[in-house]
Amino acid sequence: MVALLLALVVDLHAQTSPLIFATSGPYTFKVPAGVTSIKVECWGGGGSSGNNTTGRAKGGGGGGAFTGGILTVLPGSTLSIVVGSRGRYNNIATATDDGGQSSVGIIVAKGGLRGSIGANLPTNGGAGGIVSTNPNPGIISAFISYAGGNGGNGYVAGDNGGGGGGGESASSTGIGNPGGNGTNTGIGGAGGSGNPGGGDGGRGASNQNNSKNSDNGHSPGGGGGGRADDHGSDTDGADGKVIITWDTPVGYCVGNAISVSYEHNVGNHDRALGNSDHNGAHLNEIGDQIELMLTNGNLLTAGGSVNVTWRKNSILIPSIKVEVSETGVGPWITI
């Protein structure tokens, strides 16, 4: 006699759509079973504010670019994801001043650059992240890429100048808007804004009484605002962002079996429920059968339920029957 161990966990992917990655760093994504394409949206990180070495006003950082598309994938494969880091302010040029690029596989969104470093440079706001080209049209469709907004210039032609505003990041709706320029009357430039889905740039600092301070870029990928001549803080950009979205095919679900609908001669049938623990129910004899219900799945159809029936129909080989209902009551469709 050969016993068949049954520890049924119909958990074809533990990840649920959409997946949002909003903190800088590397990640991995395992493509769910049955999924052959995913929608990818990437925002690059925002650049930090600049540094005027004379002590006068400083420029804002550039906003991150946006890149997106539909990527053809293989079920079960693993993709590398990177969320670009915010640009971190430093008095001197370092590798972390600019916003980092975000990516999913070969789809890349560039980060914005920091504000310029130098002595009274008239153009001192950082450039927004540049557009990317489709690296492989054979596997990426509906490809789009938009540039981030440039950082505004701090006023440097005289004392009392206002700081430049940070550039806004781009989004799927278009390019990011630039930050405003600081004025000779000490008013800081506004952060770039107005593009739905883009991260606003940070405000540039002002020199006025009770003036507002400069602030960091806003997520995703806004550039940092520049310091004024006599007031304000040196600022960072914002981290980038990645969103992955996919459709779950009918018959695929998220979740474990939660109840036994029917069983015949199955020892320890309750062991087939819940998370996999390598300690399942047993089908010992031909004709032994168990039917498990999933009602907390995430079917492509609205709500819905899944019945999975295991039946031992030979010494070694069980049969599996899967039925799907959009309502959880019927009609049931065998797949």
N, C-alpha and C positions, 0 to 999 in steps of 0.2 A: 504494500500500500504506500502510495506517495501522497503526502499532505501538501496542499498548496497554501502557502502563507499569504494572507490578504491583509495588507495595510494600505488601504486605498486612500490616497490624498490627491484629489483632483485639483491640483494647484499648478496649472500650466504656466503661470507666471505670477510671481509674488509682487511684481511692480505694477502699479496702476497708472493709467494715463490721465492727465499729463504728468510727466516728471519735471520738476523745476529745481534747478541748481543755481543758487543765488549767492553762494559764498565761494571765494576764490580757492582754487585747488584742482587737483586731478581726481577724476572719478571714472568708473566703468559702468557700462550699461549692457546687460544681457538681453538680446532681442527675444521677446516672448515667442512661445510656440505658435505657429500659424501666421505670424506677422511677417510680411514681405516688404513693407515700406513704412517709413516713419517721417513725420514732419519735424524738421529741425529749425530752431530759431536761436540765434547767437547774438549777444551784444558784447563788444569789447569793453575793457576797463577804461575809466576816465583818467586823464593825465592830472598831475599835481600842478599847483600854481608855480609861477616863475620866480626868479630872484634877480632883482636889480642891484648890482653890486655897489651902486652909489647910495643906496638907502632910499631912493625915491620909489614911487608906486610900481607894482608888479602886475604882470599879465596873468590871465586865467588859463587853466588847463583845457585841452581839447577833449571833446566828448568821444566816446567809443563808436565805432561803426556797427552796423547791423548786417548780418548775412543769414539767409534762410533758404530752404528748399525741401523737396521731397526726395529722400534718400532710399534707394533700393537696398534691402538688407536680406540676410539669410537668417531664418529662424534658428535660434540657439547660438548665434554668433555673438561675440563681445566687441563692443565699440569703446574706444578711448574718448573721454570727455575732459576738456579743460575749461574752467571758468577763469577768465583773465583777472588778474589782480588789479586793484586800484593803484594808481600812481601815488607813491609816498613822497612827500616833500623832503628835499634835502638842499642845503645851501650850495652844494656842488653837484655836478652831474654824476648820477649813479645809474645802475642798471634797473633800479626799481622806481625811478621818477615817472616814467611813462606808464600809461595803462597797458596791461597785458592783453594778449589776444586770446579770444575764446574759440573753442573748436569742438566739433563732433566729427571724429574721423577726419576726412579731408575737407570738410566745410569749416571755413575760418572767418572770424570777424576780428578786424584789427583794432587795437587800442588807440586812444587819443594820446597825443604827446603833451609833455609838461610845458608850462610857460617858459619863455626864453630865459637864459642866464646871460647877463652882460651888463654893460654900463649904459643906461639910458637909451636902449634900443627902441626906436619908435614903434616898430612892430614886434611886440613881445608876448602876445598870446600864443598858446600852443595850437598846433594844427590838429583838427579832428582826425579820427581814424579813417584811413583810406578804404575805398571799395575793393572787394575781392572779385576775381573772375571765377567762373565755373570750372573747377579742376577736372571734371569728368562728366560731360553732358550725357554720357551713356547710362549713368546710374543716378544722376541728380537732375530732377525736373523741377519746373516752377521756381527756378533759381532767381533770387534777388539779392542785391547788396547795395547799401546806401552809406554814404560818408557821415561821420559825426560832425557836429558843429565846431567851428574854431573858437578858441578862447578869446575873450575881448582883451584889448590893450590897456595897460595901466598908463595914466598920463605922466609923461616923464620930461616934458619940455620945461618944466619949472617945478617949484616946490608946491606942496599942498594938493598934489594930484590924487585922484581916486583910483582904486584898483580895478582891473578888468574882471568881468564876469566869466565864469566857466562855461564852456560849450556844452550844449545838450547832446545826448547820444541819439543816434538814428533809431529807426524802428521799421517795422514792415510797412508803415504808411509813408516813409520817405526820409529825407536827410534830416539830421539834427540841426537845430537853429543855433547861430553863433551867440556867444556872450556879448553883452554890451561893453563899450569902452568907458573907462573912467574919464572924468572931466577935469578941466583946469580949476574948477571951483571946489574940487575935493569930493565930488559925488561918485561913488562906486558904480560900476556897470552892473546891470541886472544879469543874472544867470540865464543862459539860453533856455527857452521853454516853448511849449505850444504844439509840439509834435506828439500826438497820442501814442503811448507806448514807449516813448523815449524818456531817459532819465534826465531831469533838469540839471543844468549847471549850477554851481555854487555862486552866490552873490559876491561881488567885489566889495571890499571895505571902503567906507567913506571917512572923510576927515571932519565932518560937521559935528557940532555939539550934540551929545547924546547919539552919536552916529552908530549905525549898524556895523557889526563886525562882518568880515568875510566868512564864508562857510564852505564846508566840503561839498563835493559833488553828490548828487542824489542818484540812487539806484534806479535802473541799471546803467552804469557807465557814464554818469555825468562828470564833467571836469570841475576841478576845484577853483574857487574864486581867489583873485589876487589881493594882496595886502595893499592898503593905501600908504601914502607918503609917511604919515605920522600915526597911523592907527591900523589895527587889524592883526589877523593871524595868518601864518602860512598854512596852506590847506592841502588836503589830499583829494584825489578823485574818488570815484565810487567803483566797487567791484563790478565786473561784467555779469552776465547771466546766460543760462542755457535752458531752453524748454524743449522737451521731446514729447511728441504726441503721436498716438497710433490708435487704430481701430481694432477692437478685439473681435475676431471672426465668430460667427454663430457656432455654438458648441464648445467654445473655449470660455473658461470661467476662472475667477479668482476666488479661492477659499477652499476649505476642507469639508469633507462629509460631516454633517452635523446631526444626522439622525438615521436610524435603520428603519426603512419603510416595510421591509419584509425579509425574513430569513427562513431557510429550511435546513435543519440539521447542521448549522454552522456553530462550531464551538467558539466561545469567547468573541461573539460577534461585535460587541461594543468596542473591541480593540481596533476596529476598522475606522473609528471616528477620530476627528481631531488631527493634530500635527503628526507627521511621520515620526515614529519612534522605534522602528524595526521590531515591533512587538504586536503583530496583527492577528486578525481572526484566521481560522483554518477551514479550508474546504477539503475534507478527507475522502468522501465517497462520490462516485458519479451521481449526479443529480443534486448534490448540495448547491445551495443558491443563496445569495444575499443581494438585497437591493438597498442602495444608499441614496439619500436625498440631500441635495445642496439647494438651499434657499437664500443663502447670503452671497451668491455669486455675482459677478459683474458681467452679465451677458450683453452682447451687442444689442439684443432686443431689450425692450423696456422691462425692468424688473426681472421676472422670469425665474424658472427653476430648472434643475437638471436632475434626472434620475439615472443612476448608473447601476446596472445589474451585472454581477459576476455569477457564472454558473460553471461548475465543473462537468464537462461533457465527455471527458476521456480521462485516462489515467494521468496524463501529463499536461494536457492542454485545456485551459479554461476558455469559455467564450465571454465576450464583453458586449453588452448592449447599452447604448447611451440614448436617452430620450430628452428632448428639449421642449419646454413649454414657455411661451411668452408671458403667460399669466400665472403660472404655477398651479393651474387647475386643468387646463386643457385648451385646445387639442394638443396631444403630445406628438412630436415629430421624431422619428428614429433617424439617427445620423450614424 
